[in-house]
Amino acid sequence: FCGFDLERCEADTRKILMDQQGEHYAWWSQLRAVRDGRVFCTDGNQYFSRPSHQLVDGIGVLAQVMHGVPRQDASERRWTRLTL
């Protein structure tokens, strides 16, 4: 979700992927990215929503996620793998 920080992205994503009974929607678990554990949240507000030099950093975040960088510097926490 562009415009939200990492924590809100993660929280809101968890909320919208559940039905009224608190179960994940069936279609969600059928997606290949979900089955393979390749769903990520990032700080859209910092890296993608503003026209600034941080757009370049955002491209770096996407590259890390898309190319399977196993971890990141703990002090930076630029993305997180979404596990449901």
VMD Tcl script that draws the C-alpha trace (Angstrom):
set ca {
  {0.00 0.00 0.00}
  {1.65 3.20 -1.11}
  {1.55 6.01 1.39}
  {1.75 3.90 4.56}
  {4.73 3.09 6.71}
  {5.95 -0.48 7.08}
  {4.00 -1.28 10.24}
  {0.70 0.02 8.86}
  {1.21 -1.78 5.56}
  {1.73 -5.03 7.41}
  {-1.26 -4.52 9.75}
  {-3.68 -3.38 7.04}
  {-2.67 -6.20 4.71}
  {-3.43 -8.75 7.41}
  {-6.84 -7.14 8.02}
  {-8.00 -7.03 4.42}
  {-6.99 -10.63 3.72}
  {-9.35 -12.03 6.35}
  {-13.06 -12.59 6.16}
  {-15.53 -11.71 8.92}
  {-14.81 -14.99 10.74}
  {-11.10 -14.19 10.93}
  {-10.08 -16.77 8.32}
  {-7.90 -16.00 5.33}
  {-9.73 -15.83 2.03}
  {-9.30 -19.05 0.06}
  {-8.11 -17.25 -3.07}
  {-5.20 -15.73 -1.12}
  {-3.57 -19.04 -0.23}
  {-3.92 -20.20 -3.83}
  {-1.60 -17.48 -5.16}
  {1.82 -18.81 -6.12}
  {3.66 -15.96 -4.37}
  {1.83 -16.76 -1.14}
  {2.54 -20.48 -1.41}
  {6.21 -19.73 -2.10}
  {6.52 -17.20 0.74}
  {7.23 -14.28 -1.59}
  {4.86 -11.61 -0.26}
  {6.51 -8.54 1.22}
  {5.58 -5.27 2.84}
  {7.64 -2.12 2.52}
  {7.48 1.48 3.65}
  {5.55 2.96 0.75}
  {5.46 6.38 2.36}
  {9.24 6.58 2.52}
  {10.23 4.88 -0.72}
  {7.47 5.25 -3.29}
  {4.98 8.05 -2.56}
  {7.16 11.12 -2.85}
  {9.15 12.41 -5.81}
  {12.60 12.49 -4.23}
  {15.96 10.75 -4.17}
  {14.36 8.05 -2.02}
  {12.67 6.66 -5.12}
  {16.11 5.32 -6.01}
  {16.29 3.68 -2.59}
  {12.83 2.23 -3.28}
  {14.16 0.63 -6.44}
  {16.88 -0.93 -4.30}
  {14.23 -2.32 -1.94}
  {12.37 -3.85 -4.89}
  {15.61 -5.33 -6.22}
  {16.38 -6.92 -2.84}
  {12.93 -8.47 -2.64}
  {12.74 -9.58 -6.27}
  {16.19 -11.14 -6.29}
  {15.80 -12.97 -3.02}
  {18.18 -11.11 -0.73}
  {17.88 -13.30 2.35}
  {18.29 -10.54 4.94}
  {18.87 -6.86 5.40}
  {20.72 -4.66 7.84}
  {18.68 -4.82 11.06}
  {19.09 -1.08 11.61}
  {17.37 -0.30 8.30}
  {14.30 -2.58 8.24}
  {13.23 -1.46 4.76}
  {10.98 -4.45 4.06}
  {9.54 -7.47 5.75}
  {8.31 -10.82 4.50}
  {4.60 -11.13 5.14}
  {3.72 -14.41 6.77}
  {0.10 -15.28 7.41}
}
mol new
graphics top color blue
foreach p $ca { graphics top sphere $p radius 0.5 }
foreach p [lrange $ca 0 end-1] q [lrange $ca 1 end] { graphics top cylinder $p $q radius 0.2 }
display resetview
